[in-house]
Amino acid sequence: MPNRINIGWAQTDITPERPFYVTGQLYSRISTYIHDPLTATCLVLENGDEQMTFVSLDMPSVSHVLVQRIQESLDIPELNLSQINFNATHTHNSTSFGARKPHTTSTGLSWGDLIGDPELLETLDIPENLIDGEELIELFVDRVSALITDAWMQRAPGGISAAQDYAVVAFNRRPVFRLPDGSTEARMYGNCSEDQFIGLEGYSDHTVDLLYTWDEQNNLTGVVVDVPCPSQVCELHRFISADYWGYARSHIRDALGNVYVLPMCGAAGDQNPLDLIHLSKTNVEPFKIWNAQQQEAHRNFDMFAACDAIGLRIADAVRRGYTIAQNTVETRPVFRYRQLQIDLNIRQVTEQDYQDALREIESISQEFSREHRMKEADITRLFLPGGVIARWERQQNNPVYTVTCHILRLGSVVFASNPFELFTEYGLRIRARCRARQAFIVQLSSNSGGPGGYLPTHAAIAGGSYSSKPASTTVGPEAGDQLTDQTIQAINELFS
């Protein structure tokens, strides 16, 4: 018989009190105000033989540098540092909590270095009290380390139970258009009201996977909520927000009491929380800016009402799941863990691609001078050719991207992590073909030695656009097949 499971929870606010670089869009943003707080939540599960720690963070992604710094700062001899999974909710109204310089991407690519003269770029208006660099990193590391320590110290005997329900949150964000020559192309955030629109490239997953935790008196203590959609209703703007997760947490607590809520993002690389078909009709001009990612765009809808509605739908699913889960509590669930290390070949570009990108960068830079500098909309034009150049240089030195995946079986369900913005198709494959009754896919987890980026499908590569180009991907669909197959194999071995 398995040992009794012990459960520990903690939550903390990770919102910087001063302005900072906001991460997630191609154009530079500095925070203006805090609409709602950024939260970190930790759940520790252990039974004496095995353990797993989940840390969910309201941020775009979690860098390997931050993971290493947190591991180095923790002083808990019994805690297995290699079995801590950090996952991002993928809000674009937060920060990556790393050192940033003006006109650099979240991966460290400097636009000024790329064009050979930083003086060609317009000067950003940076507030004197900006928090950045080591100060921002230390704030994050201190708060998250204390969070994990607190959750570990709060461990107590309890039980777990799972449920699955549905909430309409995700919508495919890659519309497909027919071109004059009869061919087709995808455009991320394309305007679906155009005459050339013929459909969406992929599908959406409205599953909500739920793990409830209970104390010895069968009182609910917390819930893990896995929704396959990034929290990006407000993504274009400069204010700080956990996006729809802030509302979802509040509505869940209204329904179930003051419990812990740990959000996870399922396979959702090609998803967003807004219905593009509906929005296109009243946002023709904003869609042009949104698609180009050139600057902040003010769209014709109430963002906060949308977040609230999404939060209500998620809370309704959690409430319905609760009515089932309260009758299936396990105090001694099967508890098995495996860690996967997978070497994936990075997506290659040709020398011709590289030379073409160099010429494109040169052509763009010649349009500007120190008297006529690049504005944000101009700078974003450097992203695609810059990504090709960076990829060419990387593949000369190390053509392999090694990823770490946490696979955890709890009773009849399984958790499977990956560091990518994983297109939904891959998540559906894993959920359908694995032996677990229920699979929690956890994307954007524990960054593996560098950003994973999007992991597109074969259809997405053929369709083109942002999220399928080398600049926004580290590996291609062949690696997606490999990741999926090895994840399924690892899960099934835990159920053999």
Backbone torsions as a table, in degrees:
resi	resn	phi	psi	omega
1	MET	NA	134.4	178.2
2	PRO	-62.2	157.4	177.5
3	ASN	-70.0	163.6	176.2
4	ARG	-68.4	136.9	-179.1
5	ILE	-85.4	139.7	174.7
6	ASN	-111.1	142.4	-171.8
7	ILE	-132.4	133.1	176.2
8	GLY	-132.9	138.1	-178.6
9	TRP	-125.6	153.5	169.4
10	ALA	-161.2	155.7	177.8
11	GLN	-142.6	147.4	177.3
12	THR	-148.8	160.9	176.5
13	ASP	-90.6	126.9	179.0
14	ILE	-113.5	17.6	-178.0
15	THR	-73.7	119.9	172.4
16	PRO	-64.6	142.1	-177.4
17	GLU	-84.0	-12.3	-179.0
18	ARG	-113.6	165.2	179.6
19	PRO	-60.4	150.2	179.5
20	PHE	-151.3	167.1	175.1
21	TYR	-69.8	127.4	178.0
22	VAL	-91.5	132.4	-171.5
23	THR	-106.5	146.6	171.1
24	GLY	136.1	-25.8	179.4
25	GLN	-109.5	164.9	179.0
26	LEU	-71.2	-33.3	-178.8
27	TYR	-84.4	154.3	-177.6
28	SER	-74.3	140.1	176.8
29	ARG	-138.2	139.7	171.6
30	ILE	-120.3	133.7	-172.7
31	SER	-60.9	144.4	-179.4
32	THR	-106.0	-45.1	178.9
33	TYR	-158.2	166.0	-179.8
34	ILE	-98.9	111.7	176.3
35	HIS	-78.7	-44.2	175.3
36	ASP	-153.4	156.0	-170.0
37	PRO	-73.3	155.6	171.9
38	LEU	-92.3	133.9	-171.0
39	THR	-121.4	145.3	168.1
40	ALA	-118.4	135.0	-178.1
41	THR	-130.3	137.2	-177.8
42	CYS	-125.1	137.1	173.8
43	LEU	-126.9	122.4	175.6
44	VAL	-106.4	130.2	175.6
45	LEU	-124.5	130.1	176.1
46	GLU	-158.3	154.8	178.9
47	ASN	-133.6	21.3	-179.4
48	GLY	93.0	-35.6	177.9
49	ASP	-100.5	-40.6	-178.3
50	GLU	-126.3	159.8	176.3
51	GLN	-151.6	156.6	174.4
52	MET	-152.2	135.8	177.7
53	THR	-120.6	126.5	176.0
54	PHE	-109.2	131.7	175.3
55	VAL	-126.3	117.3	179.2
56	SER	-105.0	136.2	-171.5
57	LEU	-132.7	132.8	175.7
58	ASP	-79.5	82.4	-179.8
59	MET	-157.8	167.9	-176.0
60	PRO	-69.2	-41.0	179.4
61	SER	-161.9	170.2	-177.6
62	VAL	-121.5	112.7	-175.2
63	SER	-75.3	153.9	178.2
64	HIS	-65.1	-26.2	177.7
65	VAL	-64.6	-45.0	178.4
66	LEU	-65.0	-41.0	178.9
67	VAL	-59.0	-46.0	-180.0
68	GLN	-64.0	-41.0	-179.3
69	ARG	-64.5	-40.7	178.5
70	ILE	-65.6	-44.4	179.0
71	GLN	-59.2	-40.5	-179.9
72	GLU	-68.0	-28.3	-175.3
73	SER	-86.3	-18.1	-176.8
74	LEU	-76.4	139.0	-179.6
75	ASP	-129.2	67.7	179.1
76	ILE	-130.0	98.1	-173.9
77	PRO	-54.5	-36.0	-175.5
78	GLU	-80.6	-13.5	-176.0
79	LEU	-81.3	125.4	177.2
80	ASN	-83.3	106.0	-174.8
81	LEU	-65.0	-28.0	-178.4
82	SER	-77.1	-7.8	-179.9
83	GLN	-113.5	35.6	170.7
84	ILE	-107.2	123.1	177.6
85	ASN	-105.2	118.7	175.7
86	PHE	-99.2	125.5	177.3
87	ASN	-129.7	148.4	-179.4
88	ALA	-102.6	143.0	173.4
89	THR	-76.4	-17.0	175.4
90	HIS	74.5	32.8	168.0
91	THR	-67.9	142.1	175.6
92	HIS	-97.9	12.3	177.0
93	ASN	-115.0	45.9	-178.5
94	SER	-144.4	-164.7	179.8
95	THR	-129.3	159.5	174.8
96	SER	-86.6	0.8	177.5
97	PHE	54.1	44.5	177.2
98	GLY	-132.7	176.3	178.0
99	ALA	-74.5	128.4	179.1
100	ARG	-129.1	147.4	171.8
101	LYS	-116.0	155.6	177.2
102	PRO	-56.4	141.8	176.5
103	HIS	59.8	44.1	170.7
104	THR	-128.3	153.3	176.4
105	THR	-83.2	170.1	178.6
106	SER	-66.8	-15.6	177.0
107	THR	-91.1	-0.2	176.9
108	GLY	95.6	0.1	178.9
109	LEU	-70.9	124.7	-178.0
110	SER	-97.3	122.0	178.3
111	TRP	-65.2	-37.4	179.7
112	GLY	-62.3	-44.3	177.5
113	ASP	-64.0	-36.4	-176.6
114	LEU	-63.8	-40.9	-178.3
115	ILE	-91.6	-4.7	174.6
116	GLY	86.1	-0.5	-179.6
117	ASP	-155.9	97.7	179.2
118	PRO	-59.2	-19.7	-178.9
119	GLU	-72.2	-7.9	176.3
120	LEU	-80.7	-9.7	-177.6
121	LEU	-95.2	141.2	178.0
122	GLU	-63.5	150.4	-178.7
123	THR	-81.6	130.7	177.6
124	LEU	-80.9	146.6	175.9
125	ASP	-86.8	95.9	-174.3
126	ILE	-100.5	123.3	-179.6
127	PRO	-66.4	149.0	-177.8
128	GLU	-64.4	-28.6	-176.6
129	ASN	-96.5	21.6	177.4
130	LEU	-57.1	134.9	173.2
131	ILE	-101.5	129.0	-174.3
132	ASP	-160.3	176.2	173.0
133	GLY	61.8	-142.6	-174.6
134	GLU	-62.3	-34.0	179.5
135	GLU	-62.6	-42.6	179.6
136	LEU	-69.9	-40.5	178.1
137	ILE	-60.9	-45.7	-178.9
138	GLU	-63.4	-39.4	177.2
139	LEU	-56.9	-47.4	-178.3
140	PHE	-66.1	-49.3	-177.3
141	VAL	-61.3	-43.8	-179.7
142	ASP	-61.3	-46.2	-176.2
143	ARG	-70.3	-40.3	-177.8
144	VAL	-74.5	-36.0	176.0
145	SER	-62.7	-43.0	177.2
146	ALA	-64.6	-36.7	177.9
147	LEU	-60.5	-49.9	-178.7
148	ILE	-63.5	-41.9	178.3
149	THR	-60.7	-42.8	179.8
150	ASP	-62.3	-46.9	-180.0
151	ALA	-61.9	-39.7	178.8
152	TRP	-62.7	-43.1	-178.3
153	MET	-70.2	-22.9	-178.3
154	GLN	-85.6	2.8	-176.9
155	ARG	-57.7	138.7	177.6
156	ALA	-154.5	154.6	178.1
157	PRO	-57.6	141.4	-179.6
158	GLY	-163.7	-156.9	-179.6
159	GLY	-146.6	165.5	178.5
160	ILE	-132.1	155.2	171.8
161	SER	-154.5	150.9	-175.5
162	ALA	-118.4	157.0	174.1
163	ALA	-151.9	164.4	177.2
164	GLN	-137.1	133.9	178.5
165	ASP	-142.6	-165.0	-175.2
166	TYR	-138.2	144.3	173.9
167	ALA	-150.3	131.4	178.4
168	VAL	-76.8	105.0	178.1
169	VAL	-124.3	-48.2	-172.1
170	ALA	-89.0	143.3	171.9
171	PHE	-135.0	138.6	177.6
172	ASN	-61.8	135.7	-175.1
173	ARG	-110.4	19.2	-179.6
174	ARG	-121.1	79.3	175.5
175	PRO	-65.5	151.0	-179.4
176	VAL	-113.7	139.9	-176.4
177	PHE	-128.2	144.3	176.0
178	ARG	-92.0	128.5	-178.6
179	LEU	-88.3	164.7	-177.8
180	PRO	-57.0	-29.8	-179.5
181	ASP	-84.0	4.2	178.4
182	GLY	94.7	-12.9	177.7
183	SER	-78.0	172.8	-179.6
184	THR	-126.4	156.1	174.0
185	GLU	-146.0	150.3	175.1
186	ALA	-95.9	150.1	175.7
187	ARG	-136.3	111.5	177.5
188	MET	-61.4	126.9	-174.2
189	TYR	59.7	38.0	174.6
190	GLY	-74.5	157.4	-177.9
191	ASN	-81.8	108.1	-175.2
192	CYS	-72.9	-10.7	179.9
193	SER	-82.6	-4.6	178.9
194	GLU	-70.0	150.7	-178.4
195	ASP	-62.5	-25.5	-176.0
196	GLN	-82.3	-7.0	-178.6
197	PHE	-66.7	131.4	-179.7
198	ILE	-124.1	-9.6	179.1
199	GLY	158.0	-174.4	177.3
200	LEU	-105.2	145.8	-173.8
201	GLU	-66.5	-38.9	-176.0
202	GLY	-133.6	-160.8	-175.6
203	TYR	-119.9	179.4	179.2
204	SER	-124.8	159.1	-178.6
205	ASP	-121.7	117.4	-177.0
206	HIS	-101.2	15.2	178.1
207	THR	-70.1	141.3	169.9
208	VAL	-120.3	113.3	178.3
209	ASP	-93.4	136.1	-169.0
210	LEU	-133.3	131.1	171.6
211	LEU	-123.0	119.3	-179.2
212	TYR	-101.4	144.5	176.0
213	THR	-119.1	149.7	-172.6
214	TRP	-137.4	151.9	174.6
215	ASP	-89.5	-174.6	-175.7
216	GLU	-66.8	-21.0	178.9
217	GLN	-93.9	12.8	-179.2
218	ASN	63.2	28.9	170.9
219	ASN	-87.4	136.4	178.2
220	LEU	-66.8	130.9	178.8
221	THR	-111.5	-27.4	-178.9
222	GLY	-173.3	172.1	180.0
223	VAL	-147.8	134.9	170.8
224	VAL	-91.8	129.2	-175.9
225	VAL	-124.3	112.6	-177.7
226	ASP	-106.2	113.1	-179.4
227	VAL	-120.1	124.1	-178.4
228	PRO	-80.1	66.4	178.6
229	CYS	-162.2	132.6	175.5
230	PRO	-69.1	155.3	179.6
231	SER	-92.3	86.1	-169.7
232	GLN	-138.3	37.8	173.1
233	VAL	-64.0	-41.4	-172.6
234	CYS	-100.7	18.7	-164.0
235	GLU	-59.7	-22.6	-172.8
236	LEU	-83.5	-8.0	-165.9
237	HIS	-105.8	178.4	-170.2
238	ARG	-105.2	-7.9	178.5
239	PHE	-78.5	165.7	-175.5
240	ILE	-99.4	133.0	-178.2
241	SER	-163.5	145.6	169.2
242	ALA	-80.1	2.5	178.3
243	ASP	63.2	-142.3	-172.3
244	TYR	-65.8	-19.2	-179.6
245	TRP	-68.2	-30.8	175.8
246	GLY	-61.3	-41.2	178.4
247	TYR	-72.2	-41.0	-178.9
248	ALA	-61.4	-43.7	178.9
249	ARG	-58.7	-43.6	-178.8
250	SER	-63.8	-44.7	-178.7
251	HIS	-69.0	-36.1	176.8
252	ILE	-62.2	-42.1	-179.8
253	ARG	-70.7	-31.0	173.9
254	ASP	-61.7	-35.6	-176.1
255	ALA	-84.3	-36.9	-169.7
256	LEU	-119.5	0.5	-178.9
257	GLY	98.2	-179.5	-173.8
258	ASN	-79.6	71.2	-178.0
259	VAL	-102.7	162.9	174.4
260	TYR	-75.4	146.0	178.2
261	VAL	-131.1	119.5	-179.8
262	LEU	-113.4	105.7	-179.2
263	PRO	-79.6	144.3	170.1
264	MET	-130.8	150.0	176.7
265	CYS	-106.2	118.7	177.2
266	GLY	-74.4	-168.5	-177.9
267	ALA	-66.6	111.3	-168.4
268	ALA	-150.8	29.2	-176.8
269	GLY	-61.4	-26.9	-179.2
270	ASP	-109.0	23.5	-175.6
271	GLN	-117.8	159.1	169.6
272	ASN	-149.9	163.8	-174.8
273	PRO	-89.0	16.2	-177.9
274	LEU	-123.1	141.9	-179.5
275	ASP	-82.6	100.0	-175.2
276	LEU	-65.1	-32.6	180.0
277	ILE	-62.5	-42.2	178.8
278	HIS	-71.8	-46.7	-175.4
279	LEU	-67.1	-29.5	-175.9
280	SER	-58.5	-32.5	-174.6
281	LYS	-64.9	-28.4	-175.4
282	THR	-119.5	14.4	-176.4
283	ASN	-140.8	42.9	-175.3
284	VAL	-59.1	-50.9	-178.4
285	GLU	-70.2	-46.1	177.3
286	PRO	-57.9	-32.0	-180.0
287	PHE	-63.8	-32.1	179.0
288	LYS	-62.7	-41.8	179.3
289	ILE	-72.6	-42.4	-179.6
290	TRP	-59.8	-46.0	-179.9
291	ASN	-63.7	-38.9	-178.1
292	ALA	-81.7	-15.9	-177.0
293	GLN	53.6	41.1	-175.1
294	GLN	-88.9	-30.9	-175.7
295	GLN	-168.1	174.4	177.4
296	GLU	-62.4	131.8	179.6
297	ALA	-121.4	133.6	179.6
298	HIS	-98.2	106.9	-176.0
299	ARG	-90.4	155.6	-172.4
300	ASN	-87.6	69.4	171.2
301	PHE	-164.5	164.3	-178.3
302	ASP	-89.1	103.3	-176.3
303	MET	-60.7	-42.6	-174.9
304	PHE	-73.1	-32.2	173.4
305	ALA	-65.6	-37.6	177.5
306	ALA	-65.1	-44.0	177.4
307	CYS	-60.0	-42.6	-179.0
308	ASP	-63.8	-42.5	-179.9
309	ALA	-65.1	-41.1	177.1
310	ILE	-63.4	-44.7	178.6
311	GLY	-58.3	-39.6	177.8
312	LEU	-64.9	-41.5	-179.8
313	ARG	-64.7	-41.3	177.7
314	ILE	-64.1	-45.2	-179.5
315	ALA	-62.0	-36.8	177.2
316	ASP	-62.8	-40.8	177.7
317	ALA	-64.7	-41.7	179.0
318	VAL	-63.7	-40.6	179.3
319	ARG	-65.6	-43.6	178.3
320	ARG	-64.0	-41.3	177.8
321	GLY	-62.2	-35.5	-179.9
322	TYR	-59.2	-39.2	-177.6
323	THR	-63.7	-26.5	176.7
324	ILE	-88.3	-46.1	-173.3
325	ALA	-65.3	-28.7	-177.6
326	GLN	-65.2	-15.5	-179.0
327	ASN	-101.4	3.1	-175.0
328	THR	-130.6	34.9	-175.8
329	VAL	-70.9	131.4	175.8
330	GLU	-113.2	129.4	176.4
331	THR	-99.3	-14.9	179.0
332	ARG	-131.5	59.4	-178.4
333	PRO	-71.6	154.5	169.2
334	VAL	-58.5	131.5	-173.0
335	PHE	-133.0	100.6	-177.4
336	ARG	-132.6	139.8	-175.1
337	TYR	-130.2	143.7	171.9
338	ARG	-144.2	141.5	177.0
339	GLN	-111.2	127.1	178.7
340	LEU	-98.0	136.5	168.2
341	GLN	-118.0	115.4	-175.0
342	ILE	-121.5	126.3	175.0
343	ASP	-90.4	115.5	-179.5
344	LEU	-111.6	134.4	175.9
345	ASN	-70.5	130.3	179.7
346	ILE	-72.0	157.5	-179.3
347	ARG	-72.7	125.1	-172.9
348	GLN	-90.7	149.4	167.1
349	VAL	-117.8	154.8	-178.6
350	THR	-87.1	165.4	176.5
351	GLU	-63.5	-33.0	176.7
352	GLN	-64.7	-41.3	175.1
353	ASP	-57.4	-43.1	-178.4
354	TYR	-63.3	-47.4	-179.6
355	GLN	-64.9	-39.5	177.5
356	ASP	-62.5	-39.7	179.9
357	ALA	-65.9	-40.7	177.2
358	LEU	-60.2	-42.7	-180.0
359	ARG	-67.0	-37.1	179.2
360	GLU	-66.2	-41.7	177.2
361	ILE	-61.3	-43.9	-179.9
362	GLU	-63.4	-41.7	-179.8
363	SER	-63.7	-42.4	179.6
364	ILE	-65.3	-45.5	-175.9
365	SER	-65.1	-29.0	-179.6
366	GLN	-71.3	-13.2	177.5
367	GLU	-76.5	-8.9	-171.0
368	PHE	-129.1	163.0	178.2
369	SER	-146.0	177.6	178.5
370	ARG	-68.8	-19.4	175.5
371	GLU	-89.1	-23.5	179.3
372	HIS	-127.9	84.9	-170.6
373	ARG	-85.9	159.6	175.8
374	MET	-68.2	133.4	170.8
375	LYS	-94.5	174.2	-176.4
376	GLU	-55.4	-42.5	-179.3
377	ALA	-62.6	-32.5	177.8
378	ASP	-73.7	-40.2	-176.3
379	ILE	-63.1	-35.4	-178.9
380	THR	-64.0	-19.2	176.8
381	ARG	-66.8	-17.8	-179.5
382	LEU	-80.0	-12.8	-169.5
383	PHE	-62.2	-51.3	-175.4
384	LEU	-66.7	-51.8	177.7
385	PRO	-65.3	-34.2	177.2
386	GLY	-62.4	-37.2	177.8
387	GLY	-65.8	-36.6	177.6
388	VAL	-65.1	-43.3	179.2
389	ILE	-62.7	-45.8	179.2
390	ALA	-62.2	-38.2	179.9
391	ARG	-67.7	-42.0	179.0
392	TRP	-59.2	-44.9	-179.5
393	GLU	-66.4	-37.5	-179.6
394	ARG	-68.7	-42.5	-174.8
395	GLN	-70.5	-16.6	174.4
396	GLN	-71.0	-30.3	-174.8
397	ASN	-98.3	-42.5	-177.1
398	ASN	-151.5	99.4	-177.0
399	PRO	-83.9	12.0	-176.5
400	VAL	-120.3	137.3	174.8
401	TYR	-114.8	114.0	-178.7
402	THR	-93.7	123.9	-178.8
403	VAL	-112.3	149.4	174.9
404	THR	-111.7	128.1	179.3
405	CYS	-123.5	130.4	175.3
406	HIS	-92.2	127.7	177.2
407	ILE	-120.3	117.2	-177.1
408	LEU	-126.5	123.9	171.7
409	ARG	-98.4	128.3	172.8
410	LEU	-126.5	104.9	-176.7
411	GLY	62.2	-121.4	-177.2
412	SER	-98.8	5.9	-179.3
413	VAL	-115.8	166.0	-178.4
414	VAL	-140.9	148.2	171.4
415	PHE	-111.4	134.3	179.5
416	ALA	-135.8	117.3	-175.7
417	SER	-100.3	161.6	172.9
418	ASN	-157.4	157.6	-174.9
419	PRO	-92.3	8.5	-171.8
420	PHE	-100.4	167.6	157.5
421	GLU	-87.2	88.2	-167.9
422	LEU	-82.2	123.3	179.2
423	PHE	-61.3	146.5	-170.3
424	THR	-57.4	-34.1	-179.3
425	GLU	-53.4	-41.3	-178.6
426	TYR	-66.3	-40.3	178.2
427	GLY	-63.3	-40.0	178.6
428	LEU	-64.6	-38.2	177.4
429	ARG	-60.0	-48.2	-178.3
430	ILE	-61.8	-46.9	-176.9
431	ARG	-64.0	-36.2	-176.6
432	ALA	-77.2	-37.6	-169.7
433	ARG	-97.2	-12.9	-179.3
434	CYS	-81.4	161.8	-176.5
435	ARG	-82.4	-12.5	179.3
436	ALA	-65.9	143.8	176.4
437	ARG	-63.9	-29.8	-175.3
438	GLN	-150.4	132.0	-178.2
439	ALA	-120.6	122.7	174.2
440	PHE	-91.3	107.7	175.1
441	ILE	-86.5	129.5	-175.3
442	VAL	-123.1	96.5	-177.9
443	GLN	-85.5	171.6	-179.7
444	LEU	51.9	49.2	-175.6
445	SER	-110.9	132.8	168.3
446	SER	41.7	64.0	-178.7
447	ASN	-32.6	126.5	-170.8
448	SER	-99.1	79.5	174.8
449	GLY	67.9	32.4	-180.0
450	GLY	132.2	157.6	-176.2
451	PRO	-61.1	136.9	176.4
452	GLY	-82.9	-31.2	-178.4
453	GLY	68.8	-164.4	178.0
454	TYR	-72.4	148.7	169.9
455	LEU	-119.5	94.0	-172.1
456	PRO	-82.2	165.9	176.2
457	THR	-89.1	173.3	174.5
458	HIS	-60.6	-39.3	179.6
459	ALA	-63.5	-37.2	-179.4
460	ALA	-69.1	-39.1	177.3
461	ILE	-61.4	-42.7	179.2
462	ALA	-66.6	-34.3	-177.3
463	GLY	-77.2	-27.1	179.9
464	GLY	79.8	-165.0	177.9
465	SER	84.2	169.1	175.2
466	TYR	-55.7	145.8	-175.7
467	SER	86.2	-4.7	174.8
468	SER	-129.7	-4.3	-179.2
469	LYS	-86.4	159.9	178.8
470	PRO	-54.9	-33.1	-177.6
471	ALA	-63.6	-26.7	-177.0
472	SER	-115.2	10.5	178.3
473	THR	-133.0	146.0	173.4
474	THR	-98.6	-38.7	179.8
475	VAL	-127.9	169.2	-177.9
476	GLY	-111.8	-171.0	-174.7
477	PRO	-64.4	-25.9	175.4
478	GLU	-63.1	-40.2	175.4
479	ALA	-67.7	-33.4	175.8
480	GLY	-62.0	-41.7	176.0
481	ASP	-62.2	-43.5	-179.3
482	GLN	-64.1	-46.8	179.0
483	LEU	-59.5	-45.0	-179.0
484	THR	-62.5	-49.3	-177.1
485	ASP	-63.0	-42.8	-178.5
486	GLN	-71.5	-32.8	175.7
487	THR	-65.0	-45.1	178.5
488	ILE	-60.9	-44.1	179.4
489	GLN	-60.6	-44.1	-179.3
490	ALA	-64.7	-41.2	177.9
491	ILE	-61.6	-47.4	-176.2
492	ASN	-64.8	-31.4	176.3
493	GLU	-65.6	-32.3	177.4
494	LEU	-72.0	-16.2	179.6
495	PHE	-107.2	8.6	-179.4
496	SER	-86.8	NA	NA
